């Protein structure tokens, strides 16, 4: 399983329009959800024999990451902006 990091930066001037600030705030919340699920999976990774509860956590975390990633790509994707 491979994960990449996402870097979110403010505009050069530091004075982003209100819509951009709202978007960044929403994006930051979505990325925090992904981070929480990633950390849950990371905590139990390395086990050689998973218990039933571990498989459930892996499945649920993966599903959560997938759903939030789809939402991020749909609402925040900017092909011309390589920062996202």
MMTF fields as JSON, N, C-alpha, C and O atoms, coordinates in Angstrom:
{
  "mmtfVersion": "1.0.0",
  "mmtfProducer": "UNKNOWN",
  "numBonds": 335,
  "numAtoms": 336,
  "numGroups": 84,
  "numChains": 1,
  "numModels": 1,
  "chainsPerModel": [1],
  "groupsPerChain": [84],
  "chainIdList": ["A"],
  "bondAtomList": [4, 2, 8, 6, 12, 10, 16, 14, 20, 18, 24, 22, 28, 26, 32, 30, 36, 34, 40, 38, 44, 42, 48, 46, 52, 50, 56, 54, 60, 58, 64, 62, 68, 66, 72, 70, 76, 74, 80, 78, 84, 82, 88, 86, 92, 90, 96, 94, 100, 98, 104, 102, 108, 106, 112, 110, 116, 114, 120, 118, 124, 122, 128, 126, 132, 130, 136, 134, 140, 138, 144, 142, 148, 146, 152, 150, 156, 154, 160, 158, 164, 162, 168, 166, 172, 170, 176, 174, 180, 178, 184, 182, 188, 186, 192, 190, 196, 194, 200, 198, 204, 202, 208, 206, 212, 210, 216, 214, 220, 218, 224, 222, 228, 226, 232, 230, 236, 234, 240, 238, 244, 242, 248, 246, 252, 250, 256, 254, 260, 258, 264, 262, 268, 266, 272, 270, 276, 274, 280, 278, 284, 282, 288, 286, 292, 290, 296, 294, 300, 298, 304, 302, 308, 306, 312, 310, 316, 314, 320, 318, 324, 322, 328, 326, 332, 330],
  "bondOrderList": [1, 1, 1, 1, 1, 1, 1, 1, 1, 1, 1, 1, 1, 1, 1, 1, 1, 1, 1, 1, 1, 1, 1, 1, 1, 1, 1, 1, 1, 1, 1, 1, 1, 1, 1, 1, 1, 1, 1, 1, 1, 1, 1, 1, 1, 1, 1, 1, 1, 1, 1, 1, 1, 1, 1, 1, 1, 1, 1, 1, 1, 1, 1, 1, 1, 1, 1, 1, 1, 1, 1, 1, 1, 1, 1, 1, 1, 1, 1, 1, 1, 1, 1],
  "groupList": [{"groupName": "UNK", "atomNameList": ["N", "CA", "C", "O"], "elementList": ["N", "C", "C", "O"], "formalChargeList": [0, 0, 0, 0], "bondAtomList": [1, 0, 2, 1, 3, 2], "bondOrderList": [1, 1, 2], "singleLetterCode": "X", "chemCompType": "L-PEPTIDE LINKING"}],
  "groupTypeList": [0, 0, 0, 0, 0, 0, 0, 0, 0, 0, 0, 0, 0, 0, 0, 0, 0, 0, 0, 0, 0, 0, 0, 0, 0, 0, 0, 0, 0, 0, 0, 0, 0, 0, 0, 0, 0, 0, 0, 0, 0, 0, 0, 0, 0, 0, 0, 0, 0, 0, 0, 0, 0, 0, 0, 0, 0, 0, 0, 0, 0, 0, 0, 0, 0, 0, 0, 0, 0, 0, 0, 0, 0, 0, 0, 0, 0, 0, 0, 0, 0, 0, 0, 0],
  "groupIdList": [1, 2, 3, 4, 5, 6, 7, 8, 9, 10, 11, 12, 13, 14, 15, 16, 17, 18, 19, 20, 21, 22, 23, 24, 25, 26, 27, 28, 29, 30, 31, 32, 33, 34, 35, 36, 37, 38, 39, 40, 41, 42, 43, 44, 45, 46, 47, 48, 49, 50, 51, 52, 53, 54, 55, 56, 57, 58, 59, 60, 61, 62, 63, 64, 65, 66, 67, 68, 69, 70, 71, 72, 73, 74, 75, 76, 77, 78, 79, 80, 81, 82, 83, 84],
  "secStructList": [7, 7, 7, 7, 7, 7, 7, 7, 7, 7, 7, 6, 6, 1, 7, 7, 7, 2, 2, 2, 2, 2, 2, 2, 2, 2, 2, 2, 2, 2, 2, 2, 2, 2, 2, 2, 2, 2, 2, 2, 2, 2, 2, 2, 6, 6, 7, 1, 1, 7, 7, 2, 2, 2, 2, 2, 2, 2, 2, 2, 2, 2, 2, 2, 2, 2, 2, 2, 2, 2, 2, 2, 2, 2, 2, 2, 7, 7, 6, 6, 7, 6, 6, 7],
  "xCoordList": [0.852, 0.0, 0.908, 1.816, 0.667, 1.496, 0.63, -0.469, 1.132, 0.44, 1.396, 2.605, 0.853, 1.69, 1.252, 0.134, 2.13, 1.789, 1.242, 1.576, 0.418, -0.171, 0.213, 0.051, 0.724, 1.135, 0.165, -0.093, -0.37, -1.294, -0.627, -0.246, -0.486, 0.185, -0.758, -1.651, -0.558, -1.305, -0.7, 0.411, -1.438, -0.945, 0.31, 0.602, 1.041, 2.298, 2.096, 2.912, 1.007, 0.796, 0.297, 0.412, -0.257, -0.804, -2.218, -2.83, -2.752, -4.103, -4.989, -5.294, -5.399, -6.245, -7.682, -8.115, -8.427, -9.845, -10.602, -10.162, -11.737, -12.523, -12.906, -12.902, -13.235, -13.621, -12.463, -12.66, -11.251, -10.081, -9.814, -9.462, -9.974, -9.751, -10.744, -10.37, -12.012, -13.021, -12.641, -12.733, -12.215, -11.827, -10.649, -10.645, -9.663, -8.5, -8.907, -8.399, -9.819, -10.289, -11.009, -10.791, -11.867, -12.582, -11.589, -11.698, -10.634, -9.62, -8.796, -8.482, -8.45, -7.674, -8.457, -7.88, -9.754, -10.586, -10.629, -10.53, -10.776, -10.808, -9.482, -9.455, -8.393, -7.075, -6.836, -6.146, -7.397, -7.283, -7.997, -7.525, -9.134, -9.839, -8.97, -8.865, -8.348, -7.462, -6.323, -5.969, -5.749, -4.628, -5.029, -4.263, -6.208, -6.677, -6.79, -6.344, -7.388, -7.527, -6.174, -5.932, -5.302, -3.961, -3.223, -2.573, -3.329, -2.652, -3.223, -2.489, -4.536, -5.149, -4.569, -4.266, -4.416, -3.842, -2.361, -1.86, -1.67, -0.233, 0.069, 1.069, -0.8, -0.58, -0.527, 0.225, -1.317, -1.345, -0.538, -0.45, 0.049, 0.829, 2.072, 2.609, 2.505, 3.657, 3.263, 4.111, 1.997, 1.529, 1.571, 1.255, 1.954, 1.999, 0.689, 0.328, -0.007, -1.286, -2.299, -2.227, -3.233, -4.243, -5.396, -5.759, -5.957, -7.179, -8.354, -8.182, -9.53, -10.726, -10.942, -11.295, -10.729, -10.938, -9.953, -10.277, -8.745, -7.76, -8.195, -8.056, -8.725, -9.192, -10.341, -10.433, -11.208, -12.327, -11.794, -12.268, -10.821, -10.229, -9.54, -9.668, -8.816, -8.155, -9.183, -9.006, -10.254, -11.283, -11.957, -12.082, -12.387, -13.095, -12.193, -12.634, -10.951, -10.026, -9.769, -9.738, -9.586, -9.381, -10.58, -10.428, -11.77, -12.987, -13.116, -13.496, -12.8, -12.866, -11.87, -12.205, -10.653, -9.627, -10.081, -9.929, -10.634, -11.104, -12.197, -12.142, -13.182, -14.287, -13.808, -14.21, -12.963, -12.477, -11.579, -11.624, -10.78, -9.923, -10.755, -10.417, -11.837, -12.731, -13.305, -13.358, -13.734, -14.298, -13.253, -13.548, -12.04, -10.965, -10.686, -10.557, -10.593, -10.318, -11.437, -11.183, -12.68, -13.83, -13.919, -14.146, -13.739, -13.969, -12.726, -12.845, -11.539, -10.34, -9.262, -8.207, -9.503, -8.485, -8.31, -9.281, -7.072, -6.73, -5.563, -4.41, -5.849, -4.778, -3.641, -2.493, -3.955, -2.913, -2.059, -0.996, -2.507, -1.784, -1.178, -1.903, 0.13, 0.786, 0.948, 1.443, 0.535, 0.643, -0.389, -0.177, -1.504, -2.589, -2.451, -3.263],
  "yCoordList": [-1.158, 0.0, 1.233, 1.335, 2.156, 3.348, 4.584, 4.677, 5.509, 6.767, 7.887, 7.77, 8.969, 10.124, 11.263, 11.273, 12.205, 13.36, 14.456, 14.538, 15.281, 16.397, 17.662, 17.777, 18.608, 19.875, 20.95, 21.102, 21.691, 22.77, 24.06, 24.23, 24.978, 26.246, 27.411, 27.334, 28.48, 29.72, 30.435, 30.125, 31.385, 32.167, 32.935, 33.138, 33.357, 34.071, 35.327, 35.639, 36.051, 37.305, 37.081, 37.963, 35.901, 35.634, 36.147, 35.928, 36.829, 37.374, 36.623, 37.137, 35.427, 34.624, 35.1, 35.495, 35.062, 35.428, 34.524, 33.414, 35.007, 34.265, 32.877, 31.915, 32.764, 31.47, 30.475, 29.3, 30.96, 30.09, 29.677, 28.526, 30.598, 30.274, 29.207, 28.273, 29.341, 28.348, 27.0, 25.968, 27.018, 25.782, 25.133, 23.92, 25.914, 25.365, 24.786, 23.744, 25.456, 24.966, 23.634, 22.699, 23.542, 22.301, 21.205, 20.063, 21.561, 20.604, 20.127, 18.941, 21.032, 20.655, 19.672, 18.732, 19.884, 18.957, 17.577, 16.558, 17.552, 16.272, 15.536, 14.324, 16.269, 15.645, 15.144, 14.144, 15.825, 15.359, 14.021, 13.161, 13.835, 12.554, 11.441, 10.354, 11.733, 10.744, 10.414, 9.246, 11.426, 11.22, 10.336, 9.46, 10.554, 9.734, 8.271, 7.389, 8.011, 6.621, 6.008, 4.836, 6.783, 6.28, 5.891, 4.847, 6.735, 6.448, 5.198, 4.434, 4.992, 3.786, 2.539, 1.56, 2.574, 1.428, 1.293, 0.183, 2.404, 2.397, 1.772, 1.072, 2.031, 1.505, -0.011, -0.586, -0.658, -2.12, -2.776, -4.002, -1.969, -2.572, -3.235, -2.804, -4.264, -5.003, -6.273, -7.125, -6.41, -7.634, -8.751, -8.531, -9.93, -11.058, -11.827, -12.47, -11.762, -12.438, -11.453, -11.078, -11.051, -10.104, -10.822, -11.938, -10.168, -10.662, -10.094, -9.192, -10.629, -10.2, -8.682, -8.025, -8.14, -6.697, -5.873, -4.763, -6.411, -5.696, -5.638, -4.603, -6.753, -6.77, -5.79, -5.116, -5.707, -4.76, -3.322, -2.504, -3.021, -1.684, -1.369, -0.261, -2.334, -2.132, -1.837, -0.912, -2.623, -2.435, -1.072, -0.331, -0.746, 0.517, 1.719, 2.701, 1.642, 2.754, 2.92, 4.041, 1.811, 1.884, 2.47, 3.288, 2.056, 2.599, 4.095, 4.858, 4.519, 5.944, 6.756, 7.825, 6.251, 6.953, 7.07, 8.125, 5.999, 6.005, 7.048, 7.815, 7.082, 8.032, 9.481, 10.323, 9.771, 11.144, 11.53, 12.671, 10.602, 10.873, 11.19, 12.101, 10.45, 10.743, 12.148, 12.892, 12.507, 13.834, 14.922, 15.949, 14.698, 15.674, 15.85, 16.976, 14.741, 14.824, 15.539, 16.302, 15.298, 15.908, 17.41, 18.204, 17.792, 19.18, 20.062, 21.277, 19.481, 20.306, 20.061, 20.695, 19.162, 18.839, 19.989, 20.53, 20.341, 21.371, 20.83, 20.955, 20.231, 19.622, 20.593, 20.176, 21.875, 22.842, 23.236, 23.836, 22.91, 23.277, 22.03, 21.231, 21.847, 20.635, 20.551, 19.548, 21.596, 21.569, 20.653, 20.182, 20.375, 19.574, 18.144, 17.299],
  "zCoordList": [0.0, 0.0, 0.0, 0.825, -0.912, -0.989, -0.81, -1.357, -0.052, 0.177, -0.167, 0.034, -0.683, -0.961, -0.061, 0.453, 0.119, 0.943, 0.053, -1.129, 0.618, -0.105, 0.62, 1.835, -0.137, 0.451, 0.005, -1.189, 0.95, 0.653, 1.069, 2.227, 0.111, 0.386, 0.145, -0.699, 0.883, 0.661, -0.537, -0.965, -1.068, -2.198, -1.833, -0.654, -2.832, -2.609, -1.775, -0.908, -2.035, -1.312, 0.11, 0.96, 0.366, 1.689, 1.86, 2.905, 0.851, 0.9, -0.082, -1.158, 0.27, -0.601, -0.469, 0.613, -1.579, -1.503, -0.534, -0.234, -0.051, 0.946, 0.433, 1.2, -0.845, -1.407, -1.343, -1.033, -1.639, -1.561, -0.121, 0.135, 0.817, 2.225, 2.678, 3.388, 2.271, 2.622, 2.026, 2.691, 0.774, 0.101, 0.81, 1.021, 1.176, 1.868, 3.211, 3.623, 3.89, 5.17, 4.986, 5.757, 3.97, 3.692, 3.285, 3.731, 2.444, 2.01, 3.204, 3.308, 4.091, 5.274, 6.145, 6.692, 6.273, 7.056, 6.404, 7.087, 5.076, 4.368, 4.504, 4.717, 4.38, 4.498, 5.923, 6.119, 6.91, 8.294, 8.466, 9.21, 7.781, 7.832, 7.242, 7.809, 6.093, 5.469, 6.422, 6.585, 7.048, 7.964, 9.144, 9.546, 9.697, 10.819, 10.427, 11.161, 9.265, 8.818, 8.48, 8.772, 7.874, 7.563, 8.843, 8.903, 9.859, 11.132, 11.8, 12.427, 11.664, 12.236, 11.582, 12.264, 10.269, 9.556, 9.88, 10.065, 9.948, 10.226, 11.596, 11.757, 12.574, 13.928, 13.972, 14.759, 13.135, 13.191, 12.073, 12.01, 11.195, 10.117, 10.695, 11.716, 10.039, 10.528, 11.25, 11.511, 11.574, 12.204, 11.169, 9.999, 11.592, 10.667, 10.683, 9.698, 11.778, 11.866, 12.45, 13.621, 11.61, 12.067, 12.739, 12.367, 13.722, 14.344, 13.543, 12.723, 13.789, 13.058, 13.174, 12.196, 14.368, 14.559, 13.733, 13.312, 13.497, 12.683, 11.223, 10.572, 10.704, 9.321, 9.147, 8.121, 10.132, 10.071, 10.031, 9.243, 10.871, 10.9, 9.569, 9.05, 9.025, 7.728, 6.637, 5.844, 6.601, 5.58, 5.726, 4.752, 6.933, 7.155, 6.872, 6.275, 7.294, 7.055, 5.565, 5.056, 4.87, 3.418, 2.703, 1.795, 3.106, 2.502, 2.778, 1.89, 4.005, 4.352, 3.534, 3.023, 3.41, 2.62, 1.171, 0.555, 0.628, -0.758, -0.969, -1.93, -0.088, -0.226, -0.123, -0.925, 0.845, 1.015, -0.172, -0.634, -0.657, -1.809, -3.044, -3.8, -3.257, -4.382, -4.259, -5.238, -3.054, -2.823, -3.06, -3.673, -2.578, -2.786, -4.27, -4.749, -5.0, -6.441, -7.175, -8.108, -6.76, -7.429, -7.146, -8.059, -5.887, -5.495, -5.541, -5.7, -5.406, -5.244, -6.291, -6.245, -7.225, -8.213, -9.202, -9.73, -9.435, -10.415, -11.229, -10.816, -12.377, -13.178, -13.511, -13.661, -13.625, -13.969, -12.757, -12.921, -11.562, -10.347, -9.716, -9.123, -9.83, -9.396, -7.863, -7.349, -7.142, -5.674, -5.051, -3.933, -5.725, -5.14, -5.584, -5.205]
}
